[in-house]
Amino acid sequence: MSSSSLLLRPTLLAAGIAMLGLAAALPASAQENHGEQSSEYALPAAPLASTLSRIAADAGLVLSIDPQLTRGRTSQPVQGQLSPEQALRQALSGSGLILVPGASGSYSLQALDSGNALLLDDVDISGRLRTQDGSEASGYRSEDLKNVGALGGMALRDTPYSISVYSSDLVRNIQATSLDDIFKLNPSTQFTSPTTAGYASSLSVRGFSASGNLNVANDGLRFSNSSNSGNAIEEMERLEVVTGLSGFLYGPGTPGALLNYVLKRPTTERYNSVTLGNAGGESYYLHGDFGGKIDEQGVFAYRLNVLSQDGETAIDLQKRRRQLVSLALDWNVSDDLLVQFDASWKKNQTRGLTSYWFFSNHAHRPDASDLDNDKLYSQRWSFADSEHKRVGGRFQWKLDDIFSLRGALAYDLNETQYAYTGPTVSSAGVYGQPLYAFAPVEQEETSTYLFLDAAFDTAGIGHKVTTGYQGNIARERNYTDYIDTRFQYTSVVGNRPFNERPQVAKPAYSVGHGDQHLSERSQSDNLLIGDVITFNEQWSSILGVTRTRIKSFSDNFVWVGTSGSKPAIKRYNESKTSPNVSLVYKPQPWLTTYVTYIEALQAGGIAPDAALNKGQSLAPFISEQYEIGIKAALGETLLTAALFNIDKPNALQNAQGYYVQDGRQENNGLELGLTGKVTPALTLISGITLLDPEVKKAAKAEHEGQKPVSVATQLAKLYAEYDLGAVPGLTLTGGAYYTGKQYADEANQHSLPSFTTFDAGARYRLPLADNDLTLRANISNLTDKEYWLSRHYLGAPRTLTFSAQLEF
């Protein structure tokens, strides 16, 4: 073990213990309700409306209660020294309702589905949408999660996992048009390739940088990572990121993170929004978001999002085009049954892909300042195209006061094709552009779940038991003429010095005219049972177990006869029982501490193009994670800390040229985060991650104890907003983002220097008759810093984005 590892691990542990001690020692005056008077409560379980009315009347609060929401519901006992708001929330615990703050200190109730927790957005009397949870007014701090996988909706502070929420208000205000804009703010994520690469966008999360380590779900339905190109930021109400393993919650998945996309649902009243914007360079977009009731009674309601984007980006000769149509429908069959439907079509096209750099010897890598980050080192005709179709439905059915049933089913069809010329450096000072051109690939996927929830008490101990099934089937079909060997891997420009970027005609390669066959099929089946146990106000636990089966089939026929690969058909059918054990302790109502152990079975990796066994799938394997964490609500901010250890098999290309599992990768780390209003005028979203990743038990001695490639051991991010009181409606925005040194090769002989980028911007909101007009602008990479984003990509140039949104 390296000396730095020996030093960092006790340092991380000491920091985590110190934070636990500090949080526990904080005075009760630091509670989230910032000065709200507390009282001693001793209220038994009773009809919910009666208990809520009593608490509100005694405290002098204005609480709007819809009798249809509270009918037949019973409150939890309310006991202890609590503020009125805490008492109301305690009474509502487990009821399927949440407390929603309104204007002038008033409150109302909203239905929180025990499964997917899909809420109708709140709309004011003029029809403008107000997202209460995670709103701009709350400093983007969220109280509740729409979905924690199999566990359904939960309070964010009660979850024994590291979870971040990015609300629609935040997405709009940072003018996000891709995941890059979201994960730029997340302190646990590091880009290893950008969206403009078209075909290989990926992240390093908690030090795991393999392609596809970001797992994906849509409203709790788990999909394979390849389906992610079918998700658009503009159709989402929020994004919920579970950092680390999530096997018990969502089924098989890789270490790193799981991103749950929460689709925008129909609104109770008419809502219209139109945004005209610029995503950088000459890339303009028009986005429309419309919702409301279909019938007078609101039994049927809709939400429609449409988008068109086109034009050259901030990188010369690069163009990006996106199109989106997304429809969501709600059918409120009765007070106890909700049926939902959604369908979408998306098309993404990129021309002039961001250059993928490959170095046979990293000693030949030039400094980033010797290259132009706003120019192409590939061809303008290089492209990545995808067309995506998705349709799905779900239901939530309250059977009685104890049992609820929820289920979902969705089908996803995606066709992608790409061709690029990646600048390749084999000797100092010159590069070539080998051609990589591939036939279209068709991927289809079906995902489903069915869960039965039961909420009840036994001997004063609360239970929410969930049992059910979640499953997924994914198929990939390829053409026999996947590549054209006449042109593949041959440089289209010969060898050129770095100061030359010639554009040449597209080679006359021909692909995709042969037969199309199944090349991969994977099926995951997950049976689970879990129990959220509430012992008392301070102690709770989540116990769960899953029985997971992964069946996979892979056929490397596309490489046979084109690259010397031998025919190989691989089949796996493996099952594993995996536990989840979490213990939660709340020494104060505003402070949560937890310890969690979780395992996950995941499909093996797929050999990359450079391997002799390219296209072959490795056997499934088990990863495990230990995590200790704190969540503290101080004033209007949420502070989080997580100390973790993740262990998984390591995969690499060995000396013989084959992609194999070799040794294990063990990552230890500490994450710190802050979200919310530090002062009434200042909002911060910030965090720090310190990592100690290490390769262990490797077959090659030189890899033992080394750091994984493209993994920075230090990340620090800060996004800030400041409301200028002197100019009502004007808010200044900005950020600073630091990525530490990272290694470019497995032997750790060559590294990429650390870098820091800055953003600056503003928005101005002004009333326009009975409507709202919001103007936004931002400059990213303000100083035009030139840097290596990862071992394969340069960082993005300085980019101006701006938009105007009219809500009416």
C-alpha positions in Angstrom: 0.0 0.0 0.0 1.3 3.5 -0.9 2.3 5.9 1.9 -0.3 8.4 0.6 -3.0 5.7 1.1 -1.8 5.1 4.6 -2.0 8.8 5.3 -5.3 9.5 3.6 -7.4 6.7 5.1 -7.0 7.6 8.7 -7.4 11.3 7.7 -10.7 10.5 6.0 -11.9 8.5 9.0 -10.8 11.2 11.5 -12.6 13.8 9.4 -15.8 11.8 9.3 -15.7 11.1 13.0 -15.1 14.8 13.7 -18.1 15.8 11.6 -20.3 13.3 13.4 -19.2 14.7 16.7 -19.6 18.3 15.6 -23.1 17.7 14.3 -24.1 15.9 17.4 -22.8 18.8 19.6 -24.5 21.6 17.7 -26.9 23.4 19.8 -30.6 22.9 19.4 -30.9 26.6 18.4 -29.5 25.6 15.0 -32.6 23.7 14.1 -34.0 24.2 10.6 -37.0 26.3 11.7 -34.7 29.2 12.4 -36.1 30.5 15.6 -39.6 29.0 15.5 -40.9 28.4 19.0 -41.2 24.7 20.1 -43.7 23.2 22.4 -44.1 19.9 24.3 -46.6 17.6 22.4 -48.2 14.4 23.6 -51.0 13.7 21.1 -52.2 10.1 20.5 -53.0 8.7 17.1 -56.3 10.1 15.9 -58.2 11.1 12.7 -55.7 13.0 10.7 -57.7 16.1 10.0 -58.5 16.5 13.7 -54.9 16.2 14.8 -53.7 18.7 12.1 -56.4 21.2 12.9 -55.5 21.1 16.6 -51.8 21.7 16.0 -52.4 24.5 13.6 -55.0 26.2 15.8 -52.8 26.0 18.9 -49.8 27.5 17.0 -51.9 30.1 15.1 -50.9 28.7 11.7 -53.0 28.9 8.6 -53.4 25.3 7.3 -55.6 24.5 4.3 -57.0 21.0 4.6 -58.7 19.3 1.6 -61.2 16.8 3.2 -60.8 14.4 0.3 -57.1 14.1 1.1 -57.5 13.4 4.8 -60.7 11.2 4.6 -60.0 7.8 6.2 -56.5 8.6 7.3 -55.1 8.4 10.8 -52.3 10.5 12.2 -49.1 9.2 13.8 -48.7 10.0 17.6 -47.1 13.4 18.1 -44.7 13.5 21.0 -41.7 15.5 22.2 -40.4 19.0 22.1 -41.2 20.2 18.6 -41.9 23.2 16.5 -45.4 23.4 15.1 -44.1 22.5 11.6 -42.3 19.5 13.0 -45.4 18.4 14.8 -47.4 18.6 11.6 -44.9 16.6 9.7 -44.7 14.0 12.5 -48.5 13.7 12.4 -48.4 13.2 8.6 -45.6 10.6 8.7 -46.7 7.5 6.8 -50.0 9.1 5.8 -49.2 9.5 2.1 -49.5 13.3 2.4 -46.8 16.0 2.8 -46.9 19.5 4.2 -46.3 22.2 1.6 -45.3 25.7 2.7 -47.2 28.5 0.9 -47.2 32.2 0.8 -47.1 34.4 4.0 -46.4 31.4 6.2 -49.5 29.4 5.3 -49.5 25.7 4.7 -51.4 23.1 2.6 -51.3 19.4 1.9 -50.3 17.4 -1.1 -50.5 13.7 -1.9 -47.3 11.8 -1.8 -47.6 8.5 -3.5 -46.1 5.6 -1.5 -44.5 4.3 -4.6 -43.4 6.8 -7.2 -44.5 9.9 -5.3 -45.5 11.7 -8.5 -46.9 15.0 -7.3 -49.0 17.4 -9.2 -47.1 20.7 -9.4 -48.5 23.6 -7.5 -49.8 26.4 -9.7 -50.8 29.9 -8.5 -54.0 31.7 -9.5 -52.4 33.2 -12.6 -51.4 29.7 -13.8 -47.7 30.1 -13.2 -45.9 26.9 -12.0 -44.4 27.0 -8.5 -42.3 23.9 -7.6 -42.4 24.1 -3.8 -39.9 21.4 -3.0 -36.5 22.4 -4.3 -37.7 25.8 -5.4 -35.6 28.8 -6.1 -37.2 30.4 -3.0 -36.0 27.5 -0.8 -32.4 27.7 -2.1 -33.1 24.6 -4.2 -33.2 22.5 -1.0 -35.5 19.5 -1.3 -37.3 18.0 1.6 -38.7 14.9 -0.1 -37.6 12.4 -2.7 -40.1 11.4 -5.4 -38.5 7.9 -5.6 -36.0 5.9 -3.7 -36.3 2.9 -5.9 -38.2 0.0 -4.4 -38.8 2.1 -1.2 -40.9 4.7 -3.1 -41.2 8.3 -1.8 -39.3 9.3 1.3 -38.1 12.3 3.2 -34.6 13.2 2.0 -33.2 13.5 5.5 -34.5 10.1 6.5 -32.7 8.2 3.7 -29.5 6.4 4.8 -27.9 7.0 1.4 -26.0 9.8 -0.3 -28.6 11.5 -2.5 -28.6 14.8 -4.3 -31.7 16.5 -5.9 -31.6 18.9 -8.9 -35.1 20.5 -9.2 -36.7 22.0 -12.3 -36.1 25.5 -10.9 -32.4 24.9 -10.7 -32.3 23.2 -14.1 -34.0 26.3 -15.6 -31.8 28.8 -13.9 -28.5 27.2 -14.9 -29.9 26.9 -18.4 -29.1 23.1 -18.5 -29.4 21.5 -21.9 -27.4 18.3 -21.1 -26.3 16.2 -18.1 -22.9 18.0 -18.3 -24.6 21.1 -16.9 -26.2 19.2 -14.0 -23.1 17.1 -13.0 -20.9 20.2 -13.2 -22.5 21.1 -9.8 -22.2 17.6 -8.2 -19.1 17.3 -6.0 -18.8 13.5 -6.5 -18.8 13.5 -10.3 -15.9 14.1 -12.7 -16.3 14.3 -16.5 -14.3 11.8 -18.5 -16.0 12.7 -21.8 -18.4 15.5 -22.7 -21.9 15.3 -24.3 -20.5 16.8 -27.5 -18.4 13.6 -28.0 -21.8 12.3 -29.1 -21.2 8.6 -28.6 -19.2 8.2 -25.4 -20.4 10.7 -22.7 -19.3 9.3 -19.4 -18.4 10.3 -15.8 -16.2 9.2 -13.0 -18.3 8.9 -9.9 -16.7 8.1 -6.5 -13.6 7.2 -8.4 -15.1 4.7 -10.8 -14.4 5.8 -14.4 -15.4 2.9 -16.5 -17.9 3.7 -19.3 -21.4 3.2 -18.2 -20.9 3.6 -14.4 -23.8 6.0 -14.3 -26.9 3.9 -13.8 -30.2 5.2 -15.1 -33.8 5.0 -14.0 -37.0 6.8 -15.1 -39.5 7.4 -12.4 -38.0 4.5 -10.5 -37.9 2.1 -13.5 -34.4 0.8 -14.1 -33.0 1.0 -17.6 -29.7 0.0 -19.1 -27.1 2.8 -19.5 -27.4 2.7 -23.3 -31.0 4.1 -23.0 -29.7 7.4 -21.4 -29.5 9.1 -24.8 -33.3 9.0 -24.8 -33.6 11.3 -21.8 -33.9 15.0 -22.2 -33.4 17.5 -19.4 -36.3 19.7 -20.7 -39.0 17.0 -20.0 -37.9 16.4 -16.4 -39.3 17.8 -13.2 -36.2 16.9 -11.3 -33.2 14.6 -11.2 -32.4 12.5 -8.1 -28.8 11.2 -7.9 -28.0 8.3 -5.6 -24.2 8.3 -5.2 -22.7 4.8 -4.7 -24.3 1.4 -4.9 -28.0 1.1 -5.4 -28.6 -2.6 -5.9 -31.3 -3.1 -3.3 -33.2 0.0 -4.4 -33.1 -0.3 -8.2 -31.7 -3.8 -9.1 -28.4 -4.7 -10.7 -26.1 -1.7 -11.3 -22.5 -0.6 -11.4 -20.8 1.3 -8.6 -20.7 5.0 -9.1 -24.2 6.6 -9.1 -27.7 6.1 -10.2 -29.6 8.9 -11.8 -33.4 8.8 -11.5 -35.2 11.0 -14.0 -38.5 12.3 -12.7 -40.8 13.2 -15.5 -42.9 16.3 -15.5 -46.5 15.4 -14.6 -49.7 17.2 -15.5 -50.6 20.4 -13.5 -53.9 21.0 -11.7 -54.3 24.3 -13.5 -53.4 25.7 -16.9 -49.6 26.3 -17.2 -47.7 27.6 -20.3 -44.1 28.3 -20.7 -42.0 29.2 -23.8 -38.2 29.6 -23.7 -36.0 30.9 -26.5 -32.4 30.4 -25.7 -28.8 30.0 -27.0 -26.8 27.0 -25.8 -23.4 28.4 -26.9 -22.0 29.7 -30.2 -24.9 29.8 -32.7 -26.9 26.9 -31.2 -30.4 28.2 -30.6 -33.3 26.4 -29.1 -37.1 26.9 -28.6 -38.7 25.0 -25.7 -42.4 24.8 -24.9 -43.9 23.4 -21.7 -47.7 23.2 -21.4 -50.0 21.6 -18.8 -53.5 21.6 -17.4 -56.8 19.8 -17.0 -58.5 18.1 -19.9 -61.9 18.0 -18.4 -63.6 20.4 -16.0 -63.4 18.1 -13.0 -59.7 17.4 -13.5 -60.2 13.6 -13.8 -57.9 13.8 -16.9 -54.9 16.1 -17.1 -51.9 16.5 -19.4 -48.3 17.8 -19.7 -46.7 18.4 -23.1 -43.0 19.4 -23.7 -41.7 20.2 -27.2 -38.1 21.3 -28.1 -36.1 22.2 -31.2 -32.4 23.1 -31.1 -30.0 23.6 -34.0 -26.8 25.5 -34.9 -23.0 25.6 -34.5 -21.7 25.2 -30.9 -18.9 27.1 -29.3 -16.5 24.7 -31.0 -15.7 25.7 -34.6 -17.3 23.5 -37.3 -19.3 21.6 -34.7 -23.1 21.5 -35.0 -25.7 20.1 -32.7 -29.4 19.4 -33.4 -32.0 18.1 -30.9 -35.8 17.5 -31.3 -38.2 16.4 -28.6 -41.9 15.7 -28.2 -42.9 14.4 -24.7 -46.5 13.8 -23.5 -47.7 12.8 -20.0 -51.3 12.0 -19.1 -52.9 11.4 -15.7 -56.2 9.7 -15.1 -57.5 10.2 -11.6 -59.9 7.2 -11.6 -60.8 7.7 -7.9 -59.4 9.0 -4.7 -57.5 5.8 -4.3 -56.4 5.0 -7.8 -54.2 7.0 -10.2 -53.2 5.7 -13.7 -50.5 7.5 -15.6 -49.3 7.3 -19.2 -46.3 8.9 -21.0 -44.7 8.7 -24.4 -41.8 10.5 -26.1 -39.8 10.9 -29.3 -36.4 12.3 -29.4 -33.8 12.8 -32.1 -30.2 13.9 -31.4 -27.6 14.8 -34.1 -24.1 16.0 -33.7 -21.7 16.9 -36.5 -18.0 17.5 -35.9 -17.7 15.4 -32.7 -15.4 16.7 -30.0 -12.0 15.2 -30.6 -11.1 11.9 -28.8 -7.3 11.9 -28.3 -5.4 8.6 -28.1 -1.7 8.4 -27.1 0.3 5.2 -27.6 2.9 6.9 -25.3 1.6 9.5 -22.9 5.0 11.1 -22.9 4.1 12.6 -26.3 1.0 14.4 -24.9 1.3 18.2 -25.6 0.2 20.8 -23.0 -3.4 21.8 -23.4 -2.2 25.4 -24.0 -0.4 24.2 -27.1 -3.8 23.2 -28.6 -6.9 25.1 -29.5 -9.8 24.1 -27.3 -12.4 25.8 -29.6 -11.2 23.9 -32.7 -11.8 20.5 -34.2 -8.9 18.0 -34.4 -11.3 15.7 -36.3 -13.5 16.0 -39.3 -16.6 18.2 -39.6 -18.5 15.2 -41.2 -17.8 13.0 -38.1 -21.2 12.4 -36.5 -23.3 10.8 -33.9 -27.1 10.3 -34.5 -29.7 8.7 -32.3 -33.5 8.4 -32.6 -35.3 7.4 -29.4 -38.9 6.3 -28.8 -40.4 5.4 -25.4 -43.9 4.6 -24.1 -44.9 3.6 -20.6 -47.6 3.5 -18.0 -47.9 3.1 -14.3 -50.5 3.0 -11.5 -50.8 3.7 -7.8 -53.7 2.0 -6.0 -54.5 2.5 -2.3 -56.2 -0.8 -1.4 -57.1 0.1 2.2 -55.5 1.9 5.2 -52.7 -0.6 5.3 -52.0 -1.9 1.8 -51.0 -0.1 -1.4 -50.1 -1.6 -4.8 -48.0 0.1 -7.4 -46.7 -1.0 -10.8 -45.1 0.3 -14.0 -44.2 -0.9 -17.4 -42.2 0.9 -20.2 -40.8 0.1 -23.6 -37.8 1.8 -25.1 -36.4 1.7 -28.6 -33.2 3.4 -29.6 -31.2 3.4 -32.9 -27.7 5.0 -32.9 -25.0 5.4 -35.4 -21.7 7.2 -35.3 -18.4 7.8 -37.2 -15.4 9.7 -36.0 -11.7 10.4 -36.7 -9.9 10.3 -33.3 -6.6 12.2 -33.3 -4.0 9.6 -32.5 -0.4 10.4 -31.4 2.2 7.7 -32.0 5.3 10.0 -32.0 6.1 13.4 -30.7 4.7 16.5 -32.4 2.5 14.8 -35.0 -0.9 13.2 -35.0 -3.1 11.2 -37.4 -6.9 10.8 -37.7 -7.8 7.1 -38.0 -11.4 6.5 -39.2 -13.8 4.7 -36.9 -17.1 4.2 -38.7 -19.9 1.9 -37.7 -23.3 0.7 -38.9 -26.5 1.6 -37.0 -27.1 -0.3 -33.8 -30.7 -1.0 -32.6 -31.3 -1.3 -28.9 -34.7 -2.2 -27.4 -35.6 -2.5 -23.8 -38.5 -3.4 -21.6 -38.6 -2.5 -17.9 -41.2 -3.2 -15.2 -41.9 -3.4 -11.5 -44.8 -4.4 -9.2 -44.6 -3.7 -5.5 -47.0 -4.2 -2.6 -46.6 -1.9 0.4 -47.9 -2.4 3.8 -47.8 0.3 6.5 -48.6 -0.8 10.1 -47.5 -0.8 13.7 -46.6 -3.7 16.0 -46.1 -3.0 19.7 -45.4 0.6 19.1 -42.9 0.0 16.3 -43.8 1.3 12.9 -43.2 -0.7 9.7 -43.4 0.0 6.0 -42.9 -3.3 4.3 -42.3 -3.5 0.6 -42.2 -6.7 -1.4 -42.2 -7.2 -5.1 -40.4 -7.7 -8.4 -38.4 -5.4 -10.7 -37.0 -6.6 -14.0 -35.5 -5.5 -17.2 -34.8 -7.1 -20.7 -32.4 -5.4 -23.1 -31.6 -6.5 -26.6 -29.0 -5.2 -29.1 -29.1 -5.9 -32.8 -26.1 -5.3 -35.2 -25.4 -5.6 -38.9 -23.0 -8.2 -40.2 -21.2 -5.4 -42.1 -20.7 -3.4 -38.9 -17.5 -1.9 -40.3 -15.8 -1.5 -43.7 -12.3 -2.9 -43.4 -11.2 -1.0 -46.5 -11.1 2.3 -44.6 -11.4 1.4 -40.9 -8.5 2.5 -38.7 -6.7 4.3 -41.6 -5.8 8.0 -41.0 -7.8 10.3 -43.4 -5.1 13.0 -43.2 -1.9 11.1 -42.9 0.3 12.5 -40.1 0.2 16.2 -39.3 1.8 18.6 -36.8 -0.5 19.9 -34.0 -0.8 23.3 -35.6 -2.6 21.9 -38.7 -6.2 20.9 -38.7 -7.0 19.9 -42.3 -10.5 19.1 -43.4 -10.8 16.4 -46.1 -13.6 14.6 -48.0 -15.5 11.8 -46.3 -14.2 8.4 -47.4 -16.6 6.3 -49.4 -17.1 3.6 -46.8 -20.2 1.5 -46.8 -21.8 -0.2 -43.8 -25.2 -1.4 -42.6 -26.3 -3.2 -45.8 -25.9 -6.8 -44.6 -28.1 -8.9 -42.3 -29.1 -7.7 -38.9 -28.8 -10.2 -36.0 -29.0 -10.3 -32.2 -25.6 -9.5 -30.8 -26.5 -9.0 -27.1 -29.3 -9.9 -24.8 -29.4 -9.3 -21.0 -32.1 -10.0 -18.5 -32.2 -9.0 -14.9 -34.8 -10.3 -12.4 -34.9 -8.9 -8.9 -37.2 -10.2 -6.1 -37.0 -8.2 -2.9 -38.5 -7.6 0.5 -37.6 -4.6 2.6 -38.8 -3.0 5.8 -38.5 0.6 6.9 -38.7 0.2 10.7 -39.3 3.2 13.0 -38.5 2.3 16.6 -39.1 5.8 18.0 -38.4 9.4 17.2 -34.6 8.8 17.3 -34.0 5.4 15.9 -35.0 3.7 12.7 -33.7 1.1 10.3 -34.0 -0.2 6.8 -33.5 -3.9 6.4 -33.8 -5.6 3.0 -32.8 -8.5 0.9 -32.9 -9.1 -2.8 -32.5 -12.2 -4.9 -31.1 -11.1 -8.2 -30.6 -13.1 -11.4 -28.7 -11.9 -14.4 -28.9 -13.8 -17.7 -26.8 -12.6 -20.6 -25.9 -13.6 -24.1 -23.3 -12.0 -26.4 -22.1 -12.9 -29.9 -19.1 -11.1 -31.3 -20.0 -11.9 -35.0 -19.5 -8.2 -36.0 -15.7 -8.6 -35.3 -15.2 -12.1 -36.8 -13.5 -11.7 -40.2 -12.9 -8.0 -39.7 -10.3 -7.8 -37.0 -9.0 -11.3 -36.5 -11.3 -12.1 -33.5 -12.3 -15.7 -33.0 -16.0 -16.5 -33.0 -17.2 -16.5 -29.4 -20.7 -16.8 -28.0 -20.9 -16.2 -24.2 -23.8 -17.1 -22.0 -24.2 -16.4 -18.3 -27.0 -17.2 -15.8 -26.0 -16.2 -12.3 -28.0 -15.5 -9.2 -27.1 -13.8 -5.9 -28.8 -12.9 -2.7 -27.7 -9.4 -1.6 -28.5 -7.6 1.7 -29.1 -4.0 2.6 -28.7 -3.0 6.3 -29.1 0.6 7.4 -29.3 2.1 10.9 -30.5 5.7 11.3 -30.1 7.8 14.5 -31.6 11.3 14.9 -30.2 12.8 18.1 -32.1 16.0 17.1 -35.1 16.4 14.8 -32.9 18.4 12.4 -29.9 16.0 12.5 -29.7 12.5 11.0 -26.8 10.1 11.2 -26.7 6.7 9.5 -24.6 3.6 8.7 -25.4 1.5 5.7 -24.0 -1.7 4.2 -25.2 -2.7 0.7 -24.2 -5.2 -2.0 -25.1 -5.3 -5.7 -24.8 -7.9 -8.5 -23.9 -6.4 -11.8 -23.3 -7.5 -15.4 -19.7 -7.8 -16.4 -18.1 -5.2 -18.6 -17.9 -5.4 -22.4 -14.4 -5.6 -24.1 -13.6 -2.3 -25.9 -12.7 -1.9 -29.5 -8.9 -2.0 -28.7 -9.1 -5.4 -27.1 -8.5 -8.7 -29.0 -11.8 -10.0 -27.5 -13.7 -6.8 -28.4 -17.4 -7.0 -27.9 -17.3 -9.9 -25.5 -19.1 -9.6 -22.1 -17.4 -10.5 -18.9 -19.1 -12.6 -16.2 -21.4 -10.8 -13.7 -19.8 -9.9 -10.3 -20.5 -8.5 -6.9 -19.6 -5.1 -5.5 -20.1 -4.0 -1.9 -20.2 -0.7 0.0 -20.0 0.6 3.5 -21.1 4.2 4.2 -21.3 6.4 7.3 -23.2 9.7 6.8 -24.7 12.8 8.4 -27.5 15.1 7.2 -28.1 18.3 9.1 -30.8 20.9 8.4 -29.4 24.2 9.7 -31.5 27.2 9.1 -32.5 27.0 5.4 -29.4 24.9 4.4 -28.9 21.1 4.2 -25.4 20.0 5.2 -24.3 16.4 4.3 -21.2 14.3 4.9 -20.6 10.7 3.8 -17.6 8.5 4.5 -17.5 5.4 2.2 -15.6 2.3 1.2 -16.5 0.5 -2.1 -14.9 -2.7 -3.3 -15.4 -4.2 -6.8 -13.5 -6.4 -9.3 -11.2 -4.5 -11.6 -11.2 -4.8 -15.4 -8.4 -3.9 -17.8 -6.7 -4.9 -21.0 -3.9 -7.3 -20.2 -0.4 -7.6 -21.7 -1.8 -10.2 -24.2 -4.4 -7.6 -25.5 -7.4 -9.2 -23.9 -10.0 -7.4 -21.7 -10.2 -9.3 -18.4 -11.1 -9.0 -14.8 -7.8 -8.5 -12.9 -7.6 -7.8 -9.2 -10.0 -5.5 -7.4 -10.5 -1.7 -7.1 -11.1 -0.4 -3.6 -12.1 3.2 -3.2 -12.3 5.1 0.1 -13.6 8.6 0.2 -15.2 11.5 2.0 -18.0 13.7 0.5 -19.1 17.0 2.0 -22.0 19.0 0.7 -24.1 22.1 1.3 -27.3 23.2 -0.3 -29.7 26.1 0.5 -29.9 29.7 1.6 -26.9 30.7 3.8 -28.6 34.2 4.1 -31.9 35.4 2.7 -30.1 36.7 -0.3 -27.3 34.1 -0.8 -27.9 30.6 -2.1 -25.0 28.1 -2.2 -24.7 24.6 -3.8 -21.2 23.3 -2.9 -19.2 20.3 -2.0 -15.9 18.6 -1.7 -14.8 15.0 -2.4 -11.6 13.4 -1.2 -10.7 10.0 -2.7 -8.2 7.3 -2.0 -8.8 4.8 -4.9 -6.5 1.8 -5.2 -6.0 -1.3 -7.4 -5.4 -4.4 -5.3 -4.5 -8.1 -6.0 -3.6 -7.3 -9.6 -1.9 -10.0 -11.8 0.8 -7.5 -12.9 2.9 -6.3 -10.0 3.3 -2.8 -11.4 -0.5 -2.3 -11.2 -0.7 -3.2 -7.5 -1.4 -0.2 -5.4 -1.8 2.2 -8.3 -4.5 4.8 -8.9 -7.1 4.1 -11.5 -6.8 6.2 -14.7 -8.9 9.3 -15.2 -9.8 9.6 -11.5 -9.0 12.8 -9.6 -8.5 12.3 -5.9 -9.8 15.8 -5.1 -12.9 17.6 -6.3 -14.3 20.9 -5.1 -17.3 22.7 -6.5 -19.2 25.9 -5.7 -22.3 27.4 -7.3 -23.7 30.6 -5.8 -26.6 33.0 -6.4 -27.0 36.4 -4.8 -30.2 38.5 -4.9 -29.6 42.2 -5.3 -32.1 43.8 -3.0 -31.4 47.2 -4.6 -32.7 45.9 -8.0 -35.8 43.7 -7.4 -35.8 40.7 -9.6 -32.0 40.8 -10.4 -29.8 37.8 -9.2 -26.1 37.4 -9.8 -24.9 33.9 -10.4 -21.4 32.3 -10.6 -19.3 29.2 -9.7 -15.9 27.8 -9.2 -15.0 24.2 -10.1 -11.8 22.4 -9.2 -10.6 19.0 -10.4 -7.4 17.6 -9.0 -4.5 15.7 -10.7 -5.4 12.5 -12.4 -3.3 9.7 -14.0 -3.4 9.0 -17.7 -1.9 5.5 -17.7 -2.3 2.3 -15.5 1.4 2.4 -14.4 0.8 6.0 -13.0 3.9 7.3 -14.8 2.0 10.2 -16.5 -0.5 12.5 -15.0 -2.8 15.4 -16.1 -2.5 18.6 -14.0 -5.3 19.9 -11.8 -7.5 22.7 -13.1 -10.1 25.3 -11.9 -12.7 26.9 -14.1 -15.1 29.8 -13.2 -18.6 30.8 -14.3 -20.3 34.2 -14.0 -23.9 35.2 -14.9 -27.1 36.8 -14.0 -30.9 36.6 -14.3 -33.6 39.2 -14.2 -37.2 38.4 -13.6 -39.8 41.0 -14.3 -43.6 40.9 -14.3 -45.3 41.4 -17.7 -49.0 42.0 -17.2 -50.2 38.9 -15.4 -47.2 36.9 -16.6 -43.5 36.4 -15.8 -40.6 37.1 -18.1 -37.2 35.8 -17.0 -33.9 36.7 -18.7 -30.8 34.6 -18.0 -27.2 34.7 -19.1 -24.0 32.8 -18.1 -20.4 32.6 -19.2 -18.8 29.3 -18.5 -15.0 28.9 -18.3 -14.8 32.7 -17.8 -11.0 32.9 -18.1 -11.0 30.6 -21.1 -8.8 28.1 -19.3 -7.1 25.5 -21.5 -6.9 22.1 -19.8 -7.1 18.4 -20.3 -10.6 17.3 -19.1 -9.4 13.6 -19.0 -6.8 11.6 -20.8 -8.9 11.6 -24.0 -10.6 15.0 -24.1 -9.7 18.7 -24.0 -11.9 20.9 -21.8 -14.6 23.1 -23.3 -13.8 26.7 -24.3 -15.3 29.9 -22.9 -19.0 29.7 -23.7 -21.8 32.3 -23.5 -25.4 31.0 -23.0 -28.5 33.1 -22.7 -32.3 32.7 -22.7 -35.7 34.4 -22.3 -38.6 32.5 -20.7 -42.2 33.6 -20.7 -44.6 31.9 -18.3 -48.3 32.7 -18.9 
